[in-house]
Amino acid sequence: MTPVSADIDSYLEDASGYRGWADRVVRPGTVEEVGEIVRGCAQSQTSLTIAGAGTGLTGARVPHGGVLLSLERFQEIRVDKGQAWCGTGALLKDLQKAAAQTKQFFGPNPTEDSASIGGIISTNAGGARSFHYGAVRRHVLALEVTFMTGETITVRRGEPVNFPFRPIRVPETSKNSAGYFLRPGAEWVDLLAGSEGTLGIITHAEMQLYDEPAALLSGVIFFASDEETLDAIEQWREIPELRLLEFLDEHSLDFMRGNYPAIPAAARAALMIEQNLASDEDSEVDAWAERLEQQNAFGEASWFGLRAADHERFREFRHTLSASVTDKVRRRGFHKFSSDFAVPFRYHRELYRHYKRRCEEVLPGQYTIFGHAGDANNHVNFLPASKEQSQLSEELLNEFAPFVVSLGGTVAAEHGIGKVKTDLLKVMYSADEIEAMKDVKRRLDPEWLLGRGTIFDL
Ligand SMILES: Cc1cc2nc3c(=O)[nH]c(=O)nc-3n(C[C@H](O)[C@H](O)[C@H](O)COP(=O)(O)OP(=O)(O)OC[C@H]3O[C@@H](n4cnc5c(N)ncnc54)[C@H](O)[C@@H]3O)c2cc1C
């Protein structure tokens, strides 16, 4: 069967709003067809860009000409005890659903569950639960990958990269999606995860699953000030089996008030939590009342739940915030302007105060700060209403990057570098370190055909 050509337009952008162009879109259904396409591109020296579900926020899957290869027909999901074998076009929500049928779940949970398995691996996505479980890379057990030579191999966890490379510095953060994973003794799965579709086409993946906890407590806890919220983050971070610790600033709450009138009027910040429990009767349930009092949080007005419907309601609340902020900026005709910086946790407060001060000075009220506080990875999302404000947003992001790096942080904690943040890679790594990454790229894709313009400038 020959690979199917599809309408091009819907593949020419991602959720960031970044737009590109392509000569052709192909949607192979088998690994053999992927090999055929790759060999054809190599022969004609045509560039090839790999598309997942297009929820990326950096333009990584957006083609700069040539062939766009979508994995959407790779939909298989086969769940076993402790793992699932997935076609990389399957969606995260489908994996979660299939895993739930066997009372298991996939640890990390990037907020956008319509992302594809290939996409979350290739960006080393994080999300709310990576605070406890780590980012996606850690949960990849095996990968089937086709390189630009047309060769297809399956690599399993434990298999080291079998060619020499120069290691690069690693930021002191709990997650990082900026550039290749080049640590001494790096394994193949670790190198391919986070490589943003620039080293090979991942067609299938074995993903690690965990048994569902006996019970789960989730909640949205409100505070009268952001400083009290920051105190609580520091106090609560070490609570056993706390698997999610998300922060929302006052502008995020204001953004949501229209649709969520239950947000207390006096609330100026909030934390969202999830904790694995041994049972519904777990003493942890009562411990939260005490914790709220100690940290001066709103008691009665905060939201807690033990039922699946409660957990879904709170996740929907958090997802709606991300999705509607992105939507608002795009409806105003601008690209999404958001930071994806993270710092070592000891600098969490310092970075937050810095963001707040500069945002209020430059774009008062025209931004939200929310995100993965447990990983010191809050996103600053700008809401520009004019060309001038969009310019200021971009300048602020560029200003934040060197400050973050000076604190030992990363310029891309979970979204990757893509095409819109290639300048930031140079803020984080030396020319020599970038050259070390390019050596690996040249080794696996000598003609530089795959994912042109992603991670590295053309
Ligand atoms: C509302 C919203 C909330 C979000 N929240 C989070 C969050 O909490 N955490 C987080 O980490 N991200 C988040 N994201 C970003 C996004 O969901 C992730 O980056 C996701 O991993 C992208 O997956 P995708 O399938 O859409 O990939 P795409 O955008 O299609 O592609 C992303 C990259 O992966 C590569 N790729 C895709 N499939 C393959 C493959 N099979 N083989 C090789 N390369 C491949 C592409 O070439 C590209 O470089 C959010 C996005 C939105 C819109």
The ligand as a Tripos MOL2 file, in Angstrom:
@<TRIPOS>MOLECULE
LIG
   53    58     1     0     0
SMALL
NO_CHARGES

@<TRIPOS>ATOM
      1 C1         -3.2430   23.7120   26.5520 C.3       1 LIG1
      2 C2         -1.8890   23.0740   26.4950 C.ar      1 LIG1
      3 C3         -1.3020   22.6280   27.6690 C.ar      1 LIG1
      4 C4         -0.0350   22.0090   27.6390 C.ar      1 LIG1
      5 N1          0.5140   21.5750   28.7970 N.ar      1 LIG1
      6 C5          1.7180   20.9440   28.7830 C.ar      1 LIG1
      7 C6          2.3060   20.4640   29.9920 C.ar      1 LIG1
      8 O1          1.7520   20.5940   31.0600 O.2       1 LIG1
      9 N2          3.5140   19.8640   29.9090 N.ar      1 LIG1
     10 C7          4.1740   19.6980   28.7230 C.ar      1 LIG1
     11 O2          5.2720   19.1480   28.7200 O.2       1 LIG1
     12 N3          3.6360   20.1660   27.5560 N.ar      1 LIG1
     13 C8          2.4380   20.7720   27.5600 C.ar      1 LIG1
     14 N4          1.9000   21.2400   26.3870 N.ar      1 LIG1
     15 C9          2.6660   21.1280   25.1310 C.3       1 LIG1
     16 C10         2.4010   19.8840   24.2710 C.3       1 LIG1
     17 O3          1.2140   19.2390   24.6100 O.3       1 LIG1
     18 C11         3.5860   18.9310   24.3740 C.3       1 LIG1
     19 O4          4.7410   19.5670   23.8550 O.3       1 LIG1
     20 C12         3.3880   17.5990   23.6190 C.3       1 LIG1
     21 O5          4.4380   16.7640   24.0090 O.3       1 LIG1
     22 C13         3.3720   17.7090   22.1150 C.3       1 LIG1
     23 O6          2.8780   16.4940   21.5700 O.3       1 LIG1
     24 P1          2.2560   16.4430   20.0900 P.3       1 LIG1
     25 O7          1.8890   15.0460   19.7760 O.co2     1 LIG1
     26 O8          1.1960   17.4420   19.9450 O.co2     1 LIG1
     27 O9          3.5610   16.8180   19.2650 O.3       1 LIG1
     28 P2          3.7520   17.8130   18.0410 P.3       1 LIG1
     29 O10         3.4950   19.2030   18.4460 O.co2     1 LIG1
     30 O11         3.0560   17.3050   16.8550 O.co2     1 LIG1
     31 O12         5.3510   17.6170   17.8410 O.3       1 LIG1
     32 C14         6.2490   17.9310   18.8520 C.3       1 LIG1
     33 C15         7.6400   17.4190   18.4890 C.3       1 LIG1
     34 O13         7.6720   16.0040   18.5330 O.3       1 LIG1
     35 C16         8.1810   15.4780   17.2980 C.3       1 LIG1
     36 N5          7.5420   14.1910   17.0810 N.ar      1 LIG1
     37 C17         6.2230   13.9110   17.1840 C.ar      1 LIG1
     38 N6          6.0030   12.6160   16.9690 N.ar      1 LIG1
     39 C18         7.2170   12.0530   16.7220 C.ar      1 LIG1
     40 C19         7.6540   10.7350   16.4180 C.ar      1 LIG1
     41 N7          6.7890    9.7270   16.3490 N.pl3     1 LIG1
     42 N8          8.9730   10.5250   16.2080 N.ar      1 LIG1
     43 C20         9.8730   11.5340   16.3050 C.ar      1 LIG1
     44 N9          9.5060   12.8050   16.5790 N.ar      1 LIG1
     45 C21         8.2000   13.0640   16.7890 C.ar      1 LIG1
     46 C22         7.8290   16.5380   16.2620 C.3       1 LIG1
     47 O14         8.6780   16.4540   15.1280 O.3       1 LIG1
     48 C23         8.0770   17.7940   17.0750 C.3       1 LIG1
     49 O15         9.4650   18.0580   17.0990 O.3       1 LIG1
     50 C24         0.6480   21.8630   26.3890 C.ar      1 LIG1
     51 C25         0.0360   22.2970   25.2100 C.ar      1 LIG1
     52 C26        -1.2150   22.9000   25.2540 C.ar      1 LIG1
     53 C27        -1.8290   23.3610   23.9590 C.3       1 LIG1
@<TRIPOS>BOND
     1     1     2 1
     2     2     3 ar
     3     2    52 ar
     4     3     4 ar
     5     4     5 ar
     6     4    50 ar
     7     5     6 ar
     8     6     7 ar
     9     6    13 1
    10     7     8 2
    11     7     9 ar
    12     9    10 ar
    13    10    11 2
    14    10    12 ar
    15    12    13 ar
    16    13    14 ar
    17    14    15 1
    18    14    50 ar
    19    15    16 1
    20    16    17 1
    21    16    18 1
    22    18    19 1
    23    18    20 1
    24    20    21 1
    25    20    22 1
    26    22    23 1
    27    23    24 1
    28    24    25 2
    29    24    26 1
    30    24    27 1
    31    27    28 1
    32    28    29 2
    33    28    30 1
    34    28    31 1
    35    31    32 1
    36    32    33 1
    37    33    34 1
    38    33    48 1
    39    34    35 1
    40    35    36 1
    41    35    46 1
    42    36    37 ar
    43    36    45 ar
    44    37    38 ar
    45    38    39 ar
    46    39    40 ar
    47    39    45 ar
    48    40    41 1
    49    40    42 ar
    50    42    43 ar
    51    43    44 ar
    52    44    45 ar
    53    46    47 1
    54    46    48 1
    55    48    49 1
    56    50    51 ar
    57    51    52 ar
    58    52    53 1
@<TRIPOS>SUBSTRUCTURE
     1 LIG1         1 GROUP 0 **** ****
